[in-house]
């Protein structure tokens, strides 16, 4: 959601910024712009894709060695050229890009208007540019001081980079509740909302913390202070990220590449943490606080979207295997209902980006109430990773497609490892069953490879149902959350209305929708509830619904009655989501392709939701 890239050095800034904006397109956006400083301050911005900005700026003055760029996902003000970033101050001296929301922008805007300021846009961001100008002129301040004073008046979330026309060798960045990373090159500096625009030029970065301000001076280098102007110690990290990981690698879309990466990414999530031969599973983050975690009154899992679905699977895993009471909460609702959280609880946050605003807010509340905070994230150095007491990285690598695929299976893998680790420590699992699950888990990457071989068959099914306007997904037990995830994928990228339900709940309403035009996807791999799922399928067929069944390899009963069947290898019930979700990801992908949708950048969606 929104993207920032900035450069100060000896190279031409515009090509670096434009390339960076292209690498940030995966975050989701509806307009783009750049500000270039070279004697004059030139701002070029355009509604639409970065390519449209490039076409617009092609004949403009692009010479500069310092500049800022932005991709905007609209919050305040509709997507158009005027509301696109960067925004300038009233006198045109200051240019600013901003991720986040200034919650008190209305009050600030009214005060500035009374002081004679006039505004061009409908955005909250422009207010901040004017406020910085006010402090620059009122107190004859330098840019750093003016930014610092302005930020003390701001309520909300921000990651900003600011330029001053009067100081072309200087740049200021700051963050609160929205990520910002500083890249350190050879006598050149980069600022971005994540590492993807930076990795081509440097692997040395600083992740700013909340209420930290970075100043970059062409002659004197950089300095990081807090909002009280106290110099901060910084840790320079080396990125473990390769440029080729950010490319499509011969696939038509990032999403397809990431679906086919899952044998490798699931293996990476397990690597070093499991050995079925020796009978052990070890999750380092758990060991740090093992006694408190295994003796917790309950786990509260907070997450959003796909991560919430993996959390639901985690609920089944922890309760069945480790006998720990679990509640799964939408992070966006968690703090608004005055939840009962105590120091005997463990709150587990799941977030691919590690920057999800609602999840961070939920964690802050849980921390205030004394709960132990555990994070399951993908992005190393992310805010959630830093604010938790302990945690586990899923090691899925960069996920560029907005619709999450490999992160989901890696999250479920980590949750499976955690549940097994705790079950063994608590003695709540039969030893033979424990060994069997470990062996099956080690075999999951190979079995995912086997499922992926059904791609051609799944593409054929997609061709058969591509024109449907509605779809129903049904599952039981561990596969109920998979049904939710399958429906979400179809909605996200093909814009087909789809709902996921527990199979038994079909009779409590959704069955009224079923007719010959309604595809019904049924996950029918549960050994423990096979007969009941078979009965649900028969109820759909009796109403002329078209059944697409995900079945265990060798199933003959359902194959006789379903319109289409997709086989997955047999495994133990707790691990079936890692296999059953793969056909649903591919089905959504192929339907979206057939419908001509933008696969990697679906309309209105953003990869990292950094506003509440």
C-alpha positions in Angstrom: 0.0 0.0 0.0 1.7 3.2 -1.3 5.4 3.1 -2.1 8.3 5.5 -1.5 11.7 5.6 -3.2 14.2 8.5 -2.9 17.7 9.0 -4.0 20.6 11.4 -3.2 24.0 10.8 -4.8 26.1 11.4 -7.9 23.9 9.4 -10.4 20.9 10.7 -12.2 18.0 10.3 -9.8 15.1 9.9 -12.2 16.0 6.5 -13.7 16.7 5.1 -10.3 13.5 6.4 -8.9 11.4 5.2 -11.8 12.9 1.7 -11.7 12.3 1.7 -7.9 8.6 2.7 -8.5 8.2 -0.2 -10.9 9.6 -2.6 -8.2 7.1 -1.2 -5.8 4.1 -1.7 -8.1 3.3 -5.0 -6.3 2.2 -3.0 -3.2 -0.9 -1.7 -5.1 -1.5 1.8 -6.2 -3.6 4.1 -8.4 -1.2 7.0 -9.3 2.5 7.8 -9.3 4.8 10.8 -9.3 8.3 12.2 -8.8 9.9 15.3 -7.6 13.4 16.2 -8.9 15.5 18.9 -7.3 18.2 20.7 -9.4 18.1 24.4 -8.8 14.3 24.3 -9.5 11.9 21.8 -7.9 10.1 19.9 -10.7 7.1 17.7 -9.9 5.6 15.3 -12.4 2.7 13.1 -11.4 -0.1 11.1 -13.1 -3.1 9.0 -12.3 -2.6 5.4 -13.4 0.5 3.2 -13.7 4.1 4.1 -13.5 4.3 3.6 -17.3 1.8 6.5 -17.7 4.0 8.7 -15.5 7.0 7.8 -17.7 5.2 8.7 -20.9 4.0 12.0 -19.3 7.5 12.9 -18.1 9.4 11.8 -21.2 9.9 15.3 -22.7 10.3 17.1 -19.3 13.4 18.4 -17.5 14.5 15.2 -15.7 18.1 16.2 -14.8 18.8 15.9 -11.1 20.9 13.9 -8.6 18.3 14.1 -5.8 14.7 13.2 -6.0 11.7 11.4 -4.5 9.0 9.2 -6.0 5.8 7.7 -4.9 3.0 5.2 -5.8 -0.3 6.2 -4.2 -3.1 4.0 -3.0 -6.0 6.5 -2.4 -7.3 7.2 1.1 -8.2 10.9 1.2 -9.3 12.1 -2.1 -10.1 10.2 -5.3 -7.3 8.9 -7.6 -6.4 11.7 -10.0 -3.4 13.7 -11.1 -3.9 16.4 -8.4 -4.2 14.1 -5.5 -1.1 12.0 -6.6 2.1 12.5 -4.7 4.5 14.3 -4.3 2.8 17.3 -2.8 4.3 20.7 -2.5 4.0 23.5 0.1 2.0 26.7 -0.6 5.1 28.6 -1.6 6.4 25.7 -3.7 9.6 25.4 -1.6 8.9 22.0 0.0 8.0 18.7 -1.7 6.9 15.7 0.2 5.8 12.0 -0.3 3.9 10.2 2.4 2.6 6.8 3.3 -0.1 6.5 6.1 -2.9 8.7 7.3 -2.8 12.1 9.1 -5.8 11.7 11.3 -6.0 15.3 12.5 -5.5 16.8 9.0 -8.9 18.5 9.1 -8.0 20.5 12.2 -4.5 21.4 10.9 -5.9 22.3 7.5 -8.4 24.7 9.0 -5.7 26.4 11.1 -3.4 26.8 8.1 -6.2 28.2 6.0 -6.8 30.9 8.7 -3.1 31.7 8.3 -3.6 32.2 4.5 -2.7 28.8 3.1 -4.6 27.6 0.0 -4.7 23.9 -0.9 -4.7 22.2 -4.3 -5.7 18.7 -3.4 -8.1 16.7 -1.2 -5.3 14.8 0.5 -4.2 14.7 4.1 -0.6 14.7 2.9 -0.6 18.2 1.4 -1.5 19.5 4.9 1.8 18.2 6.2 3.7 19.9 3.4 2.1 23.2 4.3 2.7 22.7 8.0 6.4 22.2 7.3 6.5 25.3 5.2 4.8 27.2 8.1 7.6 26.3 10.5 10.3 26.9 7.9 9.1 30.5 7.4 7.8 31.3 10.8 10.9 30.4 12.8 13.5 30.7 10.0 14.2 27.0 10.7 16.2 24.6 8.6 14.3 21.7 7.0 15.1 19.1 9.7 13.8 21.4 12.5 10.7 22.3 10.6 9.9 18.6 9.9 10.5 17.8 13.6 8.2 20.6 14.8 5.5 19.6 12.3 5.6 16.0 13.3 4.9 16.9 16.9 1.6 18.3 15.8 0.6 15.2 13.8 -1.7 12.5 14.9 -1.6 9.3 12.8 0.7 7.1 10.8 3.4 8.3 8.5 6.5 7.4 6.5 7.7 10.6 4.8 10.6 11.9 2.7 10.9 15.7 2.3 12.9 17.9 -0.1 13.7 21.7 0.3 14.2 23.7 -2.9 16.6 26.0 -1.0 18.9 23.0 0.0 19.4 20.7 -2.9 22.0 18.6 -1.1 19.7 17.6 1.8 16.9 15.2 2.4 14.8 14.3 5.5 12.9 11.1 6.2 10.8 10.0 9.2 8.4 7.3 10.2 5.7 6.3 12.7 3.7 3.1 12.3 4.6 2.9 8.6 7.9 1.3 7.4 10.9 3.2 6.0 14.3 1.8 5.2 17.5 3.8 4.4 20.0 2.3 2.0 23.7 3.1 2.3 25.6 3.1 -1.0 29.0 4.3 -2.0 28.6 8.1 -1.4 25.0 7.7 -2.3 21.8 7.2 -0.3 18.4 5.7 -0.8 15.2 5.8 1.2 12.3 3.5 0.4 9.2 1.9 2.0 10.8 -1.5 1.6 14.0 -3.0 0.3 12.9 -4.0 -3.2 14.0 -0.7 -4.9 17.3 -0.7 -3.0 18.8 -4.2 -3.5 20.2 -3.5 -7.0 22.4 -0.8 -5.5 23.2 -1.8 -2.0 22.6 -4.5 0.6 23.4 -2.3 3.6 20.3 -0.8 5.1 18.9 0.8 8.3 15.4 0.1 9.3 14.0 3.3 11.0 12.1 2.8 14.2 8.9 4.7 15.2 9.4 8.4 15.7 12.9 8.4 14.2 14.1 11.0 11.7 16.9 10.5 9.3 18.8 13.4 7.7 20.9 12.8 4.6 23.5 15.4 3.6 25.5 15.1 0.5 28.7 16.2 2.2 28.2 15.0 5.8 26.4 11.7 5.3 23.5 10.6 7.4 22.3 10.9 11.0 19.3 9.3 12.8 17.6 11.1 15.7 14.3 10.8 17.5 11.6 13.3 17.5 13.1 14.9 20.6 16.3 15.5 18.6 18.3 12.9 20.5 20.9 11.0 18.3 20.1 7.3 18.0 22.4 4.4 17.7 21.6 2.5 14.5 22.2 -1.1 13.3 23.3 -1.5 9.7 21.8 -4.8 8.4 22.9 -6.7 5.3 20.0 -7.8 3.2 19.8 -11.4 2.3 17.9 -10.7 -0.9 18.8 -11.4 -4.5 17.7 -9.3 -7.4 16.5 -12.4 -9.3 14.0 -13.1 -6.5 12.2 -9.9 -7.6 11.8 -11.0 -11.2 9.2 -13.3 -12.8 11.8 -16.0 -13.7 10.0 -17.0 -17.0 6.5 -17.2 -15.5 3.7 -15.0 -16.9 2.9 -13.6 -13.5 4.5 -13.4 -10.1 1.5 -15.2 -8.6 2.1 -18.2 -10.8 5.8 -18.2 -10.0 5.0 -18.1 -6.3 2.4 -20.9 -6.5 5.1 -23.1 -8.1 7.7 -22.1 -5.6 5.8 -23.7 -2.8 7.7 -27.0 -2.7 10.8 -25.0 -2.0 9.3 -22.4 0.3 7.6 -25.0 2.5 10.9 -26.8 2.7 12.7 -23.5 3.7 10.1 -22.9 6.4 11.0 -26.3 7.9 14.8 -26.3 7.2 16.8 -26.8 10.4 13.6 -27.1 12.5 12.6 -30.7 12.0 14.1 -34.2 11.7 11.7 -37.0 11.5 14.4 -39.7 11.6 15.6 -38.4 15.0 12.1 -37.5 16.1 12.5 -33.9 16.9 11.0 -30.5 15.9 12.5 -27.3 17.3 11.1 -23.8 16.8 13.7 -21.4 18.3 11.3 -18.6 19.1 9.3 -21.0 21.3 12.4 -22.1 23.3 13.0 -18.5 24.4 9.8 -18.5 26.5 8.9 -22.2 26.5 7.5 -22.4 30.0 5.3 -19.4 29.7 4.0 -20.4 26.3 3.2 -24.0 27.0 1.5 -23.1 30.3 -0.5 -20.2 28.8 -4.2 -20.0 29.6 -4.9 -19.5 25.9 -3.4 -18.3 22.6 -5.1 -15.4 20.9 -4.1 -15.3 17.2 -4.5 -11.8 15.5 -4.3 -11.4 11.8 -6.0 -10.1 8.6 -7.0 -11.6 5.3 -5.1 -14.7 4.2 -3.0 -14.6 7.5 -6.3 -14.9 9.4 -7.2 -18.0 7.5 -3.8 -19.6 8.4 -4.5 -18.6 12.0 -7.8 -20.5 11.9 -5.8 -23.6 10.8 -3.5 -22.8 13.7 -6.5 -23.0 16.0 -7.2 -26.5 14.9 -3.6 -27.5 15.2 -2.9 -26.1 18.7 -6.2 -27.3 20.2 -6.0 -30.9 18.8 -2.3 -31.5 19.2 -1.1 -29.4 22.1 -4.5 -29.0 23.9 -4.2 -25.3 24.2 -7.3 -23.1 24.1 -7.2 -20.8 21.1 -9.1 -17.8 19.8 -8.6 -16.3 16.4 -9.4 -12.6 16.0 -9.5 -10.2 13.1 -6.8 -7.7 14.1 -9.0 -4.9 12.7 -11.8 -5.7 15.3 -9.6 -6.8 18.2 -8.9 -3.5 19.9 -12.3 -2.0 19.3 -14.2 -4.4 21.4 -12.2 -4.0 24.7 -10.9 -7.6 24.7 -10.1 -9.4 27.9 -6.3 -10.1 27.8 -4.2 -11.0 30.7 -0.5 -11.7 31.4 -1.3 -15.4 31.2 -2.2 -15.1 27.5 0.0 -15.5 24.5 -0.9 -13.3 21.6 0.3 -14.5 18.2 0.5 -12.1 15.3 0.6 -13.4 11.8 1.5 -11.1 9.0 3.4 -11.7 5.7 4.7 -8.1 5.5 5.2 -7.6 9.2 3.8 -4.1 8.7 0.0 -4.6 8.8 -1.3 -1.6 10.6 -4.3 -3.3 12.3 -2.2 -6.2 13.5 0.4 -3.8 15.0 -2.4 -1.9 16.8 -3.7 -5.2 18.2 -0.2 -6.0 19.4 0.3 -2.7 21.2 -2.9 -3.3 23.1 -1.9 -6.8 24.0 1.5 -5.6 25.2 -0.1 -3.0 27.4 -2.1 -5.7 29.1 1.0 -7.8 29.8 0.5 -10.7 27.3 3.5 -12.4 25.7 3.7 -11.3 22.1 4.8 -13.8 19.4 5.2 -12.9 15.7 5.0 -15.0 12.6 6.2 -12.9 9.7 8.0 -13.1 6.4 9.9 -9.8 6.1 13.1 -9.8 8.2 13.5 -6.5 10.2 9.8 -5.6 9.8 8.0 -3.7 12.5 6.1 -6.6 13.9 9.3 -8.7 14.1 10.9 -5.9 16.1 8.0 -5.3 18.5 7.3 -8.9 19.6 8.9 -10.8 22.5 9.7 -13.8 20.4 8.8 -15.2 17.0 9.5 -17.2 13.9 10.3 -16.1 10.3 8.6 -18.1 7.7 11.5 -17.8 5.2 9.2 -17.7 2.1 11.3 -15.1 0.3 9.8 -12.0 -1.4 6.1 -12.4 -2.2 5.3 -9.9 -5.0 1.9 -11.0 -6.1 -0.8 -9.1 -4.1 -2.8 -12.3 -3.6 -0.8 -14.3 -1.1 0.0 -17.9 -1.9 3.4 -19.2 -0.7 3.2 -17.1 2.4 0.0 -18.9 3.4 1.5 -22.4 3.1 4.7 -21.2 4.9 2.6 -19.8 7.7 0.7 -23.0 8.1 4.0 -24.9 8.1 5.3 -22.8 11.0 2.1 -23.2 12.9 2.3 -27.0 12.4 5.8 -27.0 13.7 4.9 -24.9 16.7 1.9 -27.2 17.6 4.1 -30.3 17.3 6.8 -28.7 19.4 4.4 -27.8 22.2 2.5 -31.1 22.0 5.8 -33.0 22.5 6.8 -30.7 25.4 3.4 -31.0 27.1 3.1 -34.8 26.4 -0.3 -34.3 24.8 0.4 -36.4 21.6 0.8 -40.1 21.1 4.5 -40.8 20.2 3.6 -42.9 17.2 1.2 -40.2 15.9 3.9 -37.6 16.5 6.4 -39.5 14.5 3.9 -40.0 11.7 3.1 -36.3 11.4 6.8 -35.5 11.4 7.4 -37.9 8.6 4.4 -36.6 6.6 5.5 -33.0 7.1 9.0 -33.8 5.7 7.2 -35.3 2.7 4.9 -32.4 2.1 7.2 -30.5 -0.4 7.4 -33.6 -2.6 3.6 -34.0 -2.4 3.0 -30.4 -3.3 5.2 -31.0 -6.5 2.8 -33.8 -7.3 -0.3 -31.6 -6.9 1.2 -29.0 -9.2 1.3 -31.5 -12.0 -2.5 -31.1 -12.1 -2.1 -27.6 -13.5 -3.3 -28.5 -17.0 -6.4 -30.3 -15.7 -7.2 -27.3 -13.4 -6.8 -24.9 -16.3 -9.4 -27.0 -18.2 -11.8 -26.8 -15.3 -11.3 -23.0 -15.1 -12.2 -22.8 -18.8 -15.5 -24.7 -18.0 -16.6 -22.3 -15.2 -14.9 -19.0 -16.1 -18.2 -17.2 -16.8 -19.8 -18.0 -13.4 -20.6 -14.9 -11.4 -20.8 -16.7 -8.0 -19.1 -19.6 -6.4 -19.4 -21.6 -3.2 -16.5 -23.2 -1.4 -17.1 -25.9 1.3 -14.8 -27.7 3.7 -14.9 -29.4 7.1 -12.4 -29.4 10.0 -8.9 -28.4 8.9 -10.3 -27.7 5.4 -12.9 -25.2 6.4 -10.3 -22.4 6.6 -9.0 -23.7 3.2 -12.5 -23.1 1.8 -12.4 -19.5 3.0 -8.9 -19.0 1.5 -10.0 -20.5 -1.8 -13.0 -18.2 -2.0 -10.8 -15.2 -1.1 -8.4 -16.0 -3.9 -11.1 -16.1 -6.4 -12.6 -12.8 -5.2 -9.2 -11.1 -5.1 -7.9 -11.7 -8.6 -10.9 -12.7 -10.8 -13.6 -10.4 -9.1 -16.0 -13.3 -8.9 -18.2 -13.3 -5.9 -17.3 -16.4 -3.8 -18.1 -17.5 -0.3 -16.4 -20.1 1.9 -18.5 -22.1 4.4 -18.3 -25.1 6.7 -19.9 -27.8 4.6 -22.6 -28.5 7.2 -23.6 -24.9 7.2 -24.6 -25.0 3.5 -28.1 -26.1 4.7 -28.4 -22.9 6.8 -28.8 -20.5 4.0 -26.3 -20.9 1.1 -28.1 -23.9 -0.4 -30.8 -21.5 -1.6 -28.3 -20.0 -4.1 -27.4 -23.3 -5.7 -28.5 -23.9 -9.3 -27.0 -25.1 -12.6 -24.9 -21.9 -12.9 -23.3 -22.2 -9.5 -19.9 -23.9 -9.2 -19.4 -25.5 -5.8 -15.9 -26.4 -4.8 -15.8 -29.1 -2.1 -12.7 -30.1 -0.2 -13.4 -33.8 0.4 -10.2 -35.1 1.8 -11.1 -35.5 5.5 -10.8 -39.1 6.6 -12.8 -38.4 9.8 -15.8 -36.8 8.1 -15.7 -38.4 4.6 -19.3 -39.7 4.7 -20.7 -36.4 5.8 -18.9 -34.5 3.0 -20.1 -37.1 0.5 -23.6 -36.3 1.7 -23.0 -32.6 1.3 -21.9 -33.2 -2.3 -25.1 -35.2 -3.0 -27.2 -32.3 -1.7 -25.5 -30.0 -4.2 -25.9 -32.3 -7.1 -29.6 -32.8 -6.3 -30.0 -29.0 -6.8 -28.0 -29.2 -10.1 -25.0 -27.4 -8.8 -21.7 -28.1 -10.5 -19.3 -29.8 -8.1 -15.5 -29.5 -8.3 -14.2 -31.9 -5.6 -10.7 -31.9 -4.1 -10.3 -35.6 -3.2 -7.6 -37.9 -1.9 -5.7 -39.9 -4.5 -7.5 -43.1 -5.4 -11.0 -41.9 -4.3 -13.7 -43.6 -6.4 -16.9 -42.7 -4.6 -16.9 -38.9 -5.2 -15.4 -39.3 -8.6 -18.6 -41.1 -9.7 -20.9 -38.2 -8.8 -18.8 -34.9 -9.0 -18.6 -33.0 -12.2 -14.8 -32.6 -11.8 -12.3 -34.0 -9.4 -8.8 -33.0 -8.5 -6.7 -35.5 -6.7 -4.1 -34.7 -4.0 -1.8 -37.3 -2.3 -3.0 -38.8 1.0 -1.6 -37.3 4.2 -2.7 -36.9 7.9 -5.7 -34.6 8.5 -3.7 -31.8 10.2 -1.5 -31.4 7.1 -4.2 -31.6 4.4 -4.5 -27.8 4.1 -0.9 -27.6 2.7 -2.0 -29.8 -0.2 -5.7 -28.9 -0.7 -5.1 -25.2 -1.0 -2.8 -25.6 -4.0 -5.6 -26.5 -6.6 -7.7 -23.6 -5.3 -4.8 -21.2 -5.9 -4.3 -22.5 -9.4 -8.1 -22.5 -10.1 -8.4 -18.8 -9.1 -5.3 -17.9 -11.1 -6.5 -19.5 -14.3 -10.0 -18.1 -14.0 -8.5 -14.6 -13.6 -6.3 -15.1 -16.6 -9.3 -16.2 -18.7 -11.3 -13.2 -17.6 -8.5 -10.8 -18.5 -7.8 -9.6 -15.0 -4.6 -8.0 -13.7 -3.3 -11.0 -11.8 -0.4 -9.4 -9.7 -2.1 -6.1 -9.1 -5.8 -6.6 -8.6 -8.0 -3.5 -8.6 -8.4 -1.7 -5.3 -6.0 -4.0 -3.4 -2.6 -3.4 -1.8 0.0 -5.9 -0.7 0.9 -4.4 2.6 -2.1 -2.7 4.3 -0.3 0.0 6.3 -3.4 2.1 7.2 -6.2 1.0 9.5 
